[in-house]
Amino acid sequence: MNKCYSIKLFLLMLFTLVVLLAGGISKKEVKEKMTEYLKNTYNKEFVVEEPVLSGNEGFGYRVYNARAYPVDEPEMSFWLDGR
């Protein structure tokens, strides 16, 4: 393997790592936005469980899903998509 190829490969790996670590929003931010959206839309308090990333980040498609339910009606749970 020549030196030029090794340097290019290293830079590509470093760039990929930086993009993956620095890009996007955290699950905490997603959860807060979902909770705020539900409260503003329905004028009720909701419990939003931990969001799960279900999109394909490699193609720039991020979708977070979380189970949510009204505080006073936990039996009325549903899934919420956050894009």
PyMOL Python script that loads the backbone (N, CA, C, O; Angstrom):
from pymol import cmd

cmd.read_pdbstr("""\
ATOM      1  N   MET A   1       0.857  -1.169   0.000  1.00  0.00           N
ATOM      2  CA  MET A   1       0.000   0.000   0.000  1.00  0.00           C
ATOM      3  C   MET A   1       0.906   1.235   0.000  1.00  0.00           C
ATOM      4  O   MET A   1       1.784   1.364   0.853  1.00  0.00           O
ATOM      5  N   ASN A   2       0.692   2.136  -0.951  1.00  0.00           N
ATOM      6  CA  ASN A   2       1.573   3.300  -0.994  1.00  0.00           C
ATOM      7  C   ASN A   2       1.154   4.343   0.037  1.00  0.00           C
ATOM      8  O   ASN A   2       0.050   4.297   0.580  1.00  0.00           O
ATOM      9  N   LYS A   3       2.054   5.277   0.292  1.00  0.00           N
ATOM     10  CA  LYS A   3       1.860   6.270   1.344  1.00  0.00           C
ATOM     11  C   LYS A   3       0.685   7.206   1.040  1.00  0.00           C
ATOM     12  O   LYS A   3      -0.072   7.556   1.945  1.00  0.00           O
ATOM     13  N   CYS A   4       0.531   7.604  -0.198  1.00  0.00           N
ATOM     14  CA  CYS A   4      -0.549   8.510  -0.598  1.00  0.00           C
ATOM     15  C   CYS A   4      -1.919   7.866  -0.342  1.00  0.00           C
ATOM     16  O   CYS A   4      -2.833   8.518   0.163  1.00  0.00           O
ATOM     17  N   TYR A   5      -2.046   6.602  -0.691  1.00  0.00           N
ATOM     18  CA  TYR A   5      -3.293   5.863  -0.471  1.00  0.00           C
ATOM     19  C   TYR A   5      -3.595   5.766   1.023  1.00  0.00           C
ATOM     20  O   TYR A   5      -4.743   5.941   1.433  1.00  0.00           O
ATOM     21  N   SER A   6      -2.590   5.494   1.830  1.00  0.00           N
ATOM     22  CA  SER A   6      -2.768   5.385   3.281  1.00  0.00           C
ATOM     23  C   SER A   6      -3.241   6.704   3.876  1.00  0.00           C
ATOM     24  O   SER A   6      -4.118   6.718   4.741  1.00  0.00           O
ATOM     25  N   ILE A   7      -2.672   7.800   3.422  1.00  0.00           N
ATOM     26  CA  ILE A   7      -3.074   9.115   3.937  1.00  0.00           C
ATOM     27  C   ILE A   7      -4.517   9.420   3.550  1.00  0.00           C
ATOM     28  O   ILE A   7      -5.289   9.910   4.375  1.00  0.00           O
ATOM     29  N   LYS A   8      -4.885   9.137   2.315  1.00  0.00           N
ATOM     30  CA  LYS A   8      -6.262   9.368   1.866  1.00  0.00           C
ATOM     31  C   LYS A   8      -7.256   8.524   2.659  1.00  0.00           C
ATOM     32  O   LYS A   8      -8.320   9.007   3.046  1.00  0.00           O
ATOM     33  N   LEU A   9      -6.905   7.276   2.895  1.00  0.00           N
ATOM     34  CA  LEU A   9      -7.773   6.388   3.664  1.00  0.00           C
ATOM     35  C   LEU A   9      -7.932   6.891   5.090  1.00  0.00           C
ATOM     36  O   LEU A   9      -9.038   6.885   5.632  1.00  0.00           O
ATOM     37  N   PHE A  10      -6.835   7.326   5.703  1.00  0.00           N
ATOM     38  CA  PHE A  10      -6.883   7.858   7.060  1.00  0.00           C
ATOM     39  C   PHE A  10      -7.770   9.099   7.120  1.00  0.00           C
ATOM     40  O   PHE A  10      -8.594   9.220   8.026  1.00  0.00           O
ATOM     41  N   LEU A  11      -7.615  10.016   6.175  1.00  0.00           N
ATOM     42  CA  LEU A  11      -8.419  11.238   6.159  1.00  0.00           C
ATOM     43  C   LEU A  11      -9.900  10.935   5.949  1.00  0.00           C
ATOM     44  O   LEU A  11     -10.759  11.579   6.552  1.00  0.00           O
ATOM     45  N   LEU A  12     -10.194   9.973   5.108  1.00  0.00           N
ATOM     46  CA  LEU A  12     -11.583   9.570   4.893  1.00  0.00           C
ATOM     47  C   LEU A  12     -12.189   8.996   6.169  1.00  0.00           C
ATOM     48  O   LEU A  12     -13.324   9.324   6.515  1.00  0.00           O
ATOM     49  N   MET A  13     -11.456   8.156   6.861  1.00  0.00           N
ATOM     50  CA  MET A  13     -11.947   7.573   8.117  1.00  0.00           C
ATOM     51  C   MET A  13     -12.130   8.659   9.173  1.00  0.00           C
ATOM     52  O   MET A  13     -13.114   8.636   9.914  1.00  0.00           O
ATOM     53  N   LEU A  14     -11.203   9.606   9.254  1.00  0.00           N
ATOM     54  CA  LEU A  14     -11.302  10.699  10.214  1.00  0.00           C
ATOM     55  C   LEU A  14     -12.523  11.570   9.913  1.00  0.00           C
ATOM     56  O   LEU A  14     -13.264  11.938  10.825  1.00  0.00           O
ATOM     57  N   PHE A  15     -12.731  11.897   8.650  1.00  0.00           N
ATOM     58  CA  PHE A  15     -13.886  12.696   8.249  1.00  0.00           C
ATOM     59  C   PHE A  15     -15.196  11.984   8.598  1.00  0.00           C
ATOM     60  O   PHE A  15     -16.124  12.604   9.115  1.00  0.00           O
ATOM     61  N   THR A  16     -15.265  10.700   8.317  1.00  0.00           N
ATOM     62  CA  THR A  16     -16.458   9.908   8.620  1.00  0.00           C
ATOM     63  C   THR A  16     -16.744   9.910  10.113  1.00  0.00           C
ATOM     64  O   THR A  16     -17.895  10.060  10.523  1.00  0.00           O
ATOM     65  N   LEU A  17     -15.720   9.748  10.920  1.00  0.00           N
ATOM     66  CA  LEU A  17     -15.880   9.754  12.370  1.00  0.00           C
ATOM     67  C   LEU A  17     -16.393  11.104  12.857  1.00  0.00           C
ATOM     68  O   LEU A  17     -17.293  11.153  13.695  1.00  0.00           O
ATOM     69  N   VAL A  18     -15.844  12.183  12.351  1.00  0.00           N
ATOM     70  CA  VAL A  18     -16.277  13.524  12.752  1.00  0.00           C
ATOM     71  C   VAL A  18     -17.733  13.752  12.375  1.00  0.00           C
ATOM     72  O   VAL A  18     -18.499  14.286  13.176  1.00  0.00           O
ATOM     73  N   VAL A  19     -18.122  13.361  11.182  1.00  0.00           N
ATOM     74  CA  VAL A  19     -19.506  13.544  10.737  1.00  0.00           C
ATOM     75  C   VAL A  19     -20.466  12.743  11.608  1.00  0.00           C
ATOM     76  O   VAL A  19     -21.524  13.244  11.988  1.00  0.00           O
ATOM     77  N   LEU A  20     -20.107  11.512  11.924  1.00  0.00           N
ATOM     78  CA  LEU A  20     -20.990  10.674  12.734  1.00  0.00           C
ATOM     79  C   LEU A  20     -21.111  11.179  14.160  1.00  0.00           C
ATOM     80  O   LEU A  20     -22.195  11.121  14.741  1.00  0.00           O
ATOM     81  N   LEU A  21     -20.033  11.669  14.734  1.00  0.00           N
ATOM     82  CA  LEU A  21     -20.066  12.131  16.118  1.00  0.00           C
ATOM     83  C   LEU A  21     -20.665  13.524  16.259  1.00  0.00           C
ATOM     84  O   LEU A  21     -21.349  13.805  17.244  1.00  0.00           O
ATOM     85  N   ALA A  22     -20.423  14.383  15.308  1.00  0.00           N
ATOM     86  CA  ALA A  22     -20.867  15.770  15.423  1.00  0.00           C
ATOM     87  C   ALA A  22     -22.231  16.017  14.794  1.00  0.00           C
ATOM     88  O   ALA A  22     -22.912  16.973  15.165  1.00  0.00           O
ATOM     89  N   GLY A  23     -22.634  15.198  13.872  1.00  0.00           N
ATOM     90  CA  GLY A  23     -23.875  15.443  13.152  1.00  0.00           C
ATOM     91  C   GLY A  23     -25.099  14.994  13.916  1.00  0.00           C
ATOM     92  O   GLY A  23     -25.043  14.111  14.772  1.00  0.00           O
ATOM     93  N   GLY A  24     -26.208  15.630  13.580  1.00  0.00           N
ATOM     94  CA  GLY A  24     -27.482  15.199  14.123  1.00  0.00           C
ATOM     95  C   GLY A  24     -27.786  15.764  15.493  1.00  0.00           C
ATOM     96  O   GLY A  24     -27.012  16.525  16.072  1.00  0.00           O
ATOM     97  N   ILE A  25     -28.935  15.365  15.986  1.00  0.00           N
ATOM     98  CA  ILE A  25     -29.357  15.806  17.301  1.00  0.00           C
ATOM     99  C   ILE A  25     -29.413  14.607  18.227  1.00  0.00           C
ATOM    100  O   ILE A  25     -29.500  13.464  17.779  1.00  0.00           O
ATOM    101  N   SER A  26     -29.363  14.873  19.496  1.00  0.00           N
ATOM    102  CA  SER A  26     -29.340  13.791  20.472  1.00  0.00           C
ATOM    103  C   SER A  26     -30.751  13.251  20.719  1.00  0.00           C
ATOM    104  O   SER A  26     -31.748  13.895  20.392  1.00  0.00           O
ATOM    105  N   LYS A  27     -30.804  12.066  21.301  1.00  0.00           N
ATOM    106  CA  LYS A  27     -32.100  11.470  21.644  1.00  0.00           C
ATOM    107  C   LYS A  27     -32.840  12.342  22.653  1.00  0.00           C
ATOM    108  O   LYS A  27     -34.068  12.430  22.635  1.00  0.00           O
ATOM    109  N   LYS A  28     -32.076  12.985  23.531  1.00  0.00           N
ATOM    110  CA  LYS A  28     -32.693  13.857  24.532  1.00  0.00           C
ATOM    111  C   LYS A  28     -33.423  15.016  23.854  1.00  0.00           C
ATOM    112  O   LYS A  28     -34.541  15.361  24.238  1.00  0.00           O
ATOM    113  N   GLU A  29     -32.788  15.615  22.847  1.00  0.00           N
ATOM    114  CA  GLU A  29     -33.419  16.711  22.113  1.00  0.00           C
ATOM    115  C   GLU A  29     -34.655  16.234  21.358  1.00  0.00           C
ATOM    116  O   GLU A  29     -35.669  16.931  21.313  1.00  0.00           O
ATOM    117  N   VAL A  30     -34.569  15.051  20.768  1.00  0.00           N
ATOM    118  CA  VAL A  30     -35.714  14.486  20.045  1.00  0.00           C
ATOM    119  C   VAL A  30     -36.874  14.273  21.008  1.00  0.00           C
ATOM    120  O   VAL A  30     -38.013  14.624  20.700  1.00  0.00           O
ATOM    121  N   LYS A  31     -36.589  13.702  22.164  1.00  0.00           N
ATOM    122  CA  LYS A  31     -37.623  13.441  23.167  1.00  0.00           C
ATOM    123  C   LYS A  31     -38.268  14.750  23.632  1.00  0.00           C
ATOM    124  O   LYS A  31     -39.488  14.827  23.776  1.00  0.00           O
ATOM    125  N   GLU A  32     -37.447  15.776  23.863  1.00  0.00           N
ATOM    126  CA  GLU A  32     -37.978  17.070  24.291  1.00  0.00           C
ATOM    127  C   GLU A  32     -38.876  17.683  23.219  1.00  0.00           C
ATOM    128  O   GLU A  32     -39.930  18.235  23.535  1.00  0.00           O
ATOM    129  N   LYS A  33     -38.465  17.592  21.960  1.00  0.00           N
ATOM    130  CA  LYS A  33     -39.277  18.144  20.870  1.00  0.00           C
ATOM    131  C   LYS A  33     -40.588  17.387  20.704  1.00  0.00           C
ATOM    132  O   LYS A  33     -41.629  17.994  20.451  1.00  0.00           O
ATOM    133  N   MET A  34     -40.543  16.059  20.845  1.00  0.00           N
ATOM    134  CA  MET A  34     -41.768  15.262  20.752  1.00  0.00           C
ATOM    135  C   MET A  34     -42.730  15.634  21.874  1.00  0.00           C
ATOM    136  O   MET A  34     -43.926  15.811  21.644  1.00  0.00           O
ATOM    137  N   THR A  35     -42.198  15.751  23.090  1.00  0.00           N
ATOM    138  CA  THR A  35     -43.024  16.095  24.247  1.00  0.00           C
ATOM    139  C   THR A  35     -43.642  17.479  24.071  1.00  0.00           C
ATOM    140  O   THR A  35     -44.827  17.673  24.343  1.00  0.00           O
ATOM    141  N   GLU A  36     -42.846  18.431  23.618  1.00  0.00           N
ATOM    142  CA  GLU A  36     -43.335  19.793  23.397  1.00  0.00           C
ATOM    143  C   GLU A  36     -44.409  19.821  22.309  1.00  0.00           C
ATOM    144  O   GLU A  36     -45.418  20.512  22.447  1.00  0.00           O
ATOM    145  N   TYR A  37     -44.190  19.073  21.233  1.00  0.00           N
ATOM    146  CA  TYR A  37     -45.169  19.018  20.146  1.00  0.00           C
ATOM    147  C   TYR A  37     -46.514  18.488  20.647  1.00  0.00           C
ATOM    148  O   TYR A  37     -47.560  19.067  20.357  1.00  0.00           O
ATOM    149  N   LEU A  38     -46.482  17.392  21.397  1.00  0.00           N
ATOM    150  CA  LEU A  38     -47.727  16.806  21.899  1.00  0.00           C
ATOM    151  C   LEU A  38     -48.443  17.759  22.844  1.00  0.00           C
ATOM    152  O   LEU A  38     -49.663  17.908  22.774  1.00  0.00           O
ATOM    153  N   LYS A  39     -47.691  18.401  23.725  1.00  0.00           N
ATOM    154  CA  LYS A  39     -48.304  19.336  24.672  1.00  0.00           C
ATOM    155  C   LYS A  39     -48.932  20.521  23.939  1.00  0.00           C
ATOM    156  O   LYS A  39     -50.046  20.930  24.265  1.00  0.00           O
ATOM    157  N   ASN A  40     -48.232  21.070  22.961  1.00  0.00           N
ATOM    158  CA  ASN A  40     -48.762  22.216  22.209  1.00  0.00           C
ATOM    159  C   ASN A  40     -49.956  21.834  21.337  1.00  0.00           C
ATOM    160  O   ASN A  40     -50.870  22.638  21.149  1.00  0.00           O
ATOM    161  N   THR A  41     -49.952  20.624  20.809  1.00  0.00           N
ATOM    162  CA  THR A  41     -51.027  20.189  19.916  1.00  0.00           C
ATOM    163  C   THR A  41     -52.292  19.809  20.674  1.00  0.00           C
ATOM    164  O   THR A  41     -53.395  20.147  20.242  1.00  0.00           O
ATOM    165  N   TYR A  42     -52.146  19.107  21.806  1.00  0.00           N
ATOM    166  CA  TYR A  42     -53.309  18.563  22.514  1.00  0.00           C
ATOM    167  C   TYR A  42     -53.589  19.225  23.858  1.00  0.00           C
ATOM    168  O   TYR A  42     -54.556  18.861  24.527  1.00  0.00           O
ATOM    169  N   ASN A  43     -52.769  20.185  24.268  1.00  0.00           N
ATOM    170  CA  ASN A  43     -52.933  20.860  25.566  1.00  0.00           C
ATOM    171  C   ASN A  43     -53.025  19.870  26.719  1.00  0.00           C
ATOM    172  O   ASN A  43     -53.813  20.055  27.647  1.00  0.00           O
ATOM    173  N   LYS A  44     -52.221  18.825  26.654  1.00  0.00           N
ATOM    174  CA  LYS A  44     -52.156  17.805  27.705  1.00  0.00           C
ATOM    175  C   LYS A  44     -50.699  17.455  27.940  1.00  0.00           C
ATOM    176  O   LYS A  44     -49.847  17.660  27.075  1.00  0.00           O
ATOM    177  N   GLU A  45     -50.430  16.929  29.112  1.00  0.00           N
ATOM    178  CA  GLU A  45     -49.089  16.432  29.419  1.00  0.00           C
ATOM    179  C   GLU A  45     -48.975  14.996  28.913  1.00  0.00           C
ATOM    180  O   GLU A  45     -49.892  14.195  29.091  1.00  0.00           O
ATOM    181  N   PHE A  46     -47.855  14.677  28.288  1.00  0.00           N
ATOM    182  CA  PHE A  46     -47.594  13.344  27.764  1.00  0.00           C
ATOM    183  C   PHE A  46     -46.283  12.809  28.311  1.00  0.00           C
ATOM    184  O   PHE A  46     -45.364  13.562  28.633  1.00  0.00           O
ATOM    185  N   VAL A  47     -46.223  11.498  28.405  1.00  0.00           N
ATOM    186  CA  VAL A  47     -44.975  10.811  28.712  1.00  0.00           C
ATOM    187  C   VAL A  47     -44.458  10.267  27.391  1.00  0.00           C
ATOM    188  O   VAL A  47     -45.160   9.533  26.694  1.00  0.00           O
ATOM    189  N   VAL A  48     -43.235  10.627  27.051  1.00  0.00           N
ATOM    190  CA  VAL A  48     -42.594  10.118  25.839  1.00  0.00           C
ATOM    191  C   VAL A  48     -41.434   9.243  26.282  1.00  0.00           C
ATOM    192  O   VAL A  48     -40.525   9.701  26.975  1.00  0.00           O
ATOM    193  N   GLU A  49     -41.473   7.977  25.875  1.00  0.00           N
ATOM    194  CA  GLU A  49     -40.403   7.052  26.242  1.00  0.00           C
ATOM    195  C   GLU A  49     -39.166   7.311  25.386  1.00  0.00           C
ATOM    196  O   GLU A  49     -39.197   8.152  24.488  1.00  0.00           O
ATOM    197  N   GLU A  50     -38.093   6.602  25.655  1.00  0.00           N
ATOM    198  CA  GLU A  50     -36.814   6.791  24.965  1.00  0.00           C
ATOM    199  C   GLU A  50     -36.959   6.591  23.454  1.00  0.00           C
ATOM    200  O   GLU A  50     -37.387   5.522  23.018  1.00  0.00           O
ATOM    201  N   PRO A  51     -36.611   7.600  22.649  1.00  0.00           N
ATOM    202  CA  PRO A  51     -36.691   7.463  21.190  1.00  0.00           C
ATOM    203  C   PRO A  51     -35.687   6.434  20.663  1.00  0.00           C
ATOM    204  O   PRO A  51     -34.602   6.255  21.217  1.00  0.00           O
ATOM    205  N   VAL A  52     -36.081   5.770  19.583  1.00  0.00           N
ATOM    206  CA  VAL A  52     -35.236   4.773  18.930  1.00  0.00           C
ATOM    207  C   VAL A  52     -35.009   5.226  17.495  1.00  0.00           C
ATOM    208  O   VAL A  52     -35.960   5.559  16.789  1.00  0.00           O
ATOM    209  N   LEU A  53     -33.758   5.239  17.065  1.00  0.00           N
ATOM    210  CA  LEU A  53     -33.436   5.623  15.693  1.00  0.00           C
ATOM    211  C   LEU A  53     -33.752   4.454  14.779  1.00  0.00           C
ATOM    212  O   LEU A  53     -33.210   3.363  14.952  1.00  0.00           O
ATOM    213  N   SER A  54     -34.634   4.676  13.798  1.00  0.00           N
ATOM    214  CA  SER A  54     -35.002   3.583  12.904  1.00  0.00           C
ATOM    215  C   SER A  54     -34.701   3.891  11.441  1.00  0.00           C
ATOM    216  O   SER A  54     -34.953   3.055  10.573  1.00  0.00           O
ATOM    217  N   GLY A  55     -34.172   5.067  11.155  1.00  0.00           N
ATOM    218  CA  GLY A  55     -33.829   5.422   9.780  1.00  0.00           C
ATOM    219  C   GLY A  55     -32.435   4.935   9.417  1.00  0.00           C
ATOM    220  O   GLY A  55     -31.734   4.345  10.239  1.00  0.00           O
ATOM    221  N   ASN A  56     -32.050   5.185   8.196  1.00  0.00           N
ATOM    222  CA  ASN A  56     -30.736   4.796   7.707  1.00  0.00           C
ATOM    223  C   ASN A  56     -29.867   6.040   7.620  1.00  0.00           C
ATOM    224  O   ASN A  56     -29.941   6.785   6.642  1.00  0.00           O
ATOM    225  N   GLU A  57     -29.043   6.269   8.638  1.00  0.00           N
ATOM    226  CA  GLU A  57     -28.218   7.470   8.682  1.00  0.00           C
ATOM    227  C   GLU A  57     -27.220   7.528   7.540  1.00  0.00           C
ATOM    228  O   GLU A  57     -26.826   8.617   7.124  1.00  0.00           O
ATOM    229  N   GLY A  58     -26.811   6.397   7.034  1.00  0.00           N
ATOM    230  CA  GLY A  58     -25.846   6.372   5.946  1.00  0.00           C
ATOM    231  C   GLY A  58     -26.355   7.060   4.696  1.00  0.00           C
ATOM    232  O   GLY A  58     -25.568   7.561   3.892  1.00  0.00           O
ATOM    233  N   PHE A  59     -27.672   7.086   4.529  1.00  0.00           N
ATOM    234  CA  PHE A  59     -28.272   7.744   3.371  1.00  0.00           C
ATOM    235  C   PHE A  59     -28.944   9.062   3.760  1.00  0.00           C
ATOM    236  O   PHE A  59     -29.709   9.627   2.979  1.00  0.00           O
ATOM    237  N   GLY A  60     -28.657   9.544   4.962  1.00  0.00           N
ATOM    238  CA  GLY A  60     -29.206  10.819   5.406  1.00  0.00           C
ATOM    239  C   GLY A  60     -30.662  10.763   5.804  1.00  0.00           C
ATOM    240  O   GLY A  60     -31.326  11.799   5.838  1.00  0.00           O
ATOM    241  N   TYR A  61     -31.177   9.592   6.104  1.00  0.00           N
ATOM    242  CA  TYR A  61     -32.586   9.415   6.445  1.00  0.00           C
ATOM    243  C   TYR A  61     -32.678   9.034   7.913  1.00  0.00           C
ATOM    244  O   TYR A  61     -32.426   7.888   8.284  1.00  0.00           O
ATOM    245  N   ARG A  62     -33.039   9.994   8.740  1.00  0.00           N
ATOM    246  CA  ARG A  62     -33.144   9.745  10.178  1.00  0.00           C
ATOM    247  C   ARG A  62     -34.599   9.813  10.607  1.00  0.00           C
ATOM    248  O   ARG A  62     -35.281  10.807  10.356  1.00  0.00           O
ATOM    249  N   VAL A  63     -35.063   8.780  11.239  1.00  0.00           N
ATOM    250  CA  VAL A  63     -36.406   8.761  11.808  1.00  0.00           C
ATOM    251  C   VAL A  63     -36.289   8.205  13.215  1.00  0.00           C
ATOM    252  O   VAL A  63     -35.756   7.117  13.431  1.00  0.00           O
ATOM    253  N   TYR A  64     -36.794   8.967  14.161  1.00  0.00           N
ATOM    254  CA  TYR A  64     -36.845   8.500  15.537  1.00  0.00           C
ATOM    255  C   TYR A  64     -38.280   8.122  15.846  1.00  0.00           C
ATOM    256  O   TYR A  64     -39.207   8.854  15.500  1.00  0.00           O
ATOM    257  N   ASN A  65     -38.466   6.993  16.492  1.00  0.00           N
ATOM    258  CA  ASN A  65     -39.779   6.539  16.937  1.00  0.00           C
ATOM    259  C   ASN A  65     -39.767   6.451  18.452  1.00  0.00           C
ATOM    260  O   ASN A  65     -38.758   6.092  19.060  1.00  0.00           O
ATOM    261  N   ALA A  66     -40.894   6.780  19.049  1.00  0.00           N
ATOM    262  CA  ALA A  66     -41.011   6.672  20.502  1.00  0.00           C
ATOM    263  C   ALA A  66     -42.459   6.365  20.858  1.00  0.00           C
ATOM    264  O   ALA A  66     -43.394   6.833  20.208  1.00  0.00           O
ATOM    265  N   ARG A  67     -42.614   5.578  21.892  1.00  0.00           N
ATOM    266  CA  ARG A  67     -43.956   5.315  22.421  1.00  0.00           C
ATOM    267  C   ARG A  67     -44.306   6.481  23.338  1.00  0.00           C
ATOM    268  O   ARG A  67     -43.469   6.950  24.110  1.00  0.00           O
ATOM    269  N   ALA A  68     -45.547   6.941  23.246  1.00  0.00           N
ATOM    270  CA  ALA A  68     -45.999   8.060  24.068  1.00  0.00           C
ATOM    271  C   ALA A  68     -47.412   7.778  24.558  1.00  0.00           C
ATOM    272  O   ALA A  68     -48.147   6.991  23.962  1.00  0.00           O
ATOM    273  N   TYR A  69     -47.776   8.435  25.656  1.00  0.00           N
ATOM    274  CA  TYR A  69     -49.133   8.309  26.189  1.00  0.00           C
ATOM    275  C   TYR A  69     -49.435   9.502  27.090  1.00  0.00           C
ATOM    276  O   TYR A  69     -48.524  10.085  27.677  1.00  0.00           O
ATOM    277  N   PRO A  70     -50.720   9.868  27.201  1.00  0.00           N
ATOM    278  CA  PRO A  70     -51.088  10.956  28.110  1.00  0.00           C
ATOM    279  C   PRO A  70     -50.809  10.548  29.554  1.00  0.00           C
ATOM    280  O   PRO A  70     -50.985   9.387  29.924  1.00  0.00           O
ATOM    281  N   VAL A  71     -50.378  11.500  30.356  1.00  0.00           N
ATOM    282  CA  VAL A  71     -50.055  11.218  31.756  1.00  0.00           C
ATOM    283  C   VAL A  71     -51.256  10.621  32.477  1.00  0.00           C
ATOM    284  O   VAL A  71     -51.105   9.697  33.276  1.00  0.00           O
ATOM    285  N   ASP A  72     -52.448  11.143  32.201  1.00  0.00           N
ATOM    286  CA  ASP A  72     -53.649  10.678  32.905  1.00  0.00           C
ATOM    287  C   ASP A  72     -54.316   9.466  32.256  1.00  0.00           C
ATOM    288  O   ASP A  72     -55.301   8.956  32.788  1.00  0.00           O
ATOM    289  N   GLU A  73     -53.800   8.994  31.116  1.00  0.00           N
ATOM    290  CA  GLU A  73     -54.362   7.827  30.433  1.00  0.00           C
ATOM    291  C   GLU A  73     -53.250   6.936  29.872  1.00  0.00           C
ATOM    292  O   GLU A  73     -53.076   6.877  28.654  1.00  0.00           O
ATOM    293  N   PRO A  74     -52.503   6.253  30.718  1.00  0.00           N
ATOM    294  CA  PRO A  74     -51.381   5.445  30.230  1.00  0.00           C
ATOM    295  C   PRO A  74     -51.799   4.288  29.325  1.00  0.00           C
ATOM    296  O   PRO A  74     -50.977   3.770  28.569  1.00  0.00           O
ATOM    297  N   GLU A  75     -53.057   3.882  29.393  1.00  0.00           N
ATOM    298  CA  GLU A  75     -53.521   2.783  28.534  1.00  0.00           C
ATOM    299  C   GLU A  75     -53.707   3.240  27.082  1.00  0.00           C
ATOM    300  O   GLU A  75     -53.907   2.404  26.200  1.00  0.00           O
ATOM    301  N   MET A  76     -53.647   4.529  26.823  1.00  0.00           N
ATOM    302  CA  MET A  76     -53.824   5.085  25.478  1.00  0.00           C
ATOM    303  C   MET A  76     -52.474   5.347  24.800  1.00  0.00           C
ATOM    304  O   MET A  76     -52.250   6.430  24.260  1.00  0.00           O
ATOM    305  N   SER A  77     -51.592   4.374  24.829  1.00  0.00           N
ATOM    306  CA  SER A  77     -50.257   4.585  24.253  1.00  0.00           C
ATOM    307  C   SER A  77     -50.291   4.487  22.730  1.00  0.00           C
ATOM    308  O   SER A  77     -51.150   3.817  22.157  1.00  0.00           O
ATOM    309  N   PHE A  78     -49.359   5.157  22.096  1.00  0.00           N
ATOM    310  CA  PHE A  78     -49.244   5.163  20.641  1.00  0.00           C
ATOM    311  C   PHE A  78     -47.788   5.411  20.278  1.00  0.00           C
ATOM    312  O   PHE A  78     -46.979   5.805  21.119  1.00  0.00           O
ATOM    313  N   TRP A  79     -47.469   5.173  19.003  1.00  0.00           N
ATOM    314  CA  TRP A  79     -46.109   5.414  18.504  1.00  0.00           C
ATOM    315  C   TRP A  79     -46.070   6.759  17.801  1.00  0.00           C
ATOM    316  O   TRP A  79     -46.995   7.134  17.081  1.00  0.00           O
ATOM    317  N   LEU A  80     -44.998   7.462  18.024  1.00  0.00           N
ATOM    318  CA  LEU A  80     -44.803   8.789  17.463  1.00  0.00           C
ATOM    319  C   LEU A  80     -43.549   8.776  16.603  1.00  0.00           C
ATOM    320  O   LEU A  80     -42.510   8.268  17.025  1.00  0.00           O
ATOM    321  N   ASP A  81     -43.638   9.330  15.406  1.00  0.00           N
ATOM    322  CA  ASP A  81     -42.471   9.456  14.521  1.00  0.00           C
ATOM    323  C   ASP A  81     -41.942  10.875  14.607  1.00  0.00           C
ATOM    324  O   ASP A  81     -42.709  11.838  14.579  1.00  0.00           O
ATOM    325  N   GLY A  82     -40.646  10.996  14.710  1.00  0.00           N
ATOM    326  CA  GLY A  82     -40.007  12.311  14.703  1.00  0.00           C
ATOM    327  C   GLY A  82     -38.977  12.360  13.598  1.00  0.00           C
ATOM    328  O   GLY A  82     -37.976  11.648  13.657  1.00  0.00           O
ATOM    329  N   ARG A  83     -39.194  13.162  12.620  1.00  0.00           N
ATOM    330  CA  ARG A  83     -38.271  13.254  11.473  1.00  0.00           C
ATOM    331  C   ARG A  83     -37.526  14.547  11.500  1.00  0.00           C
ATOM    332  O   ARG A  83     -36.706  14.806  10.619  1.00  0.00           O
TER     333      ARG A  83
END
""", "prot")
cmd.dss("prot")
cmd.show_as("cartoon", "prot")
cmd.util.cbc("prot")
cmd.orient("prot")
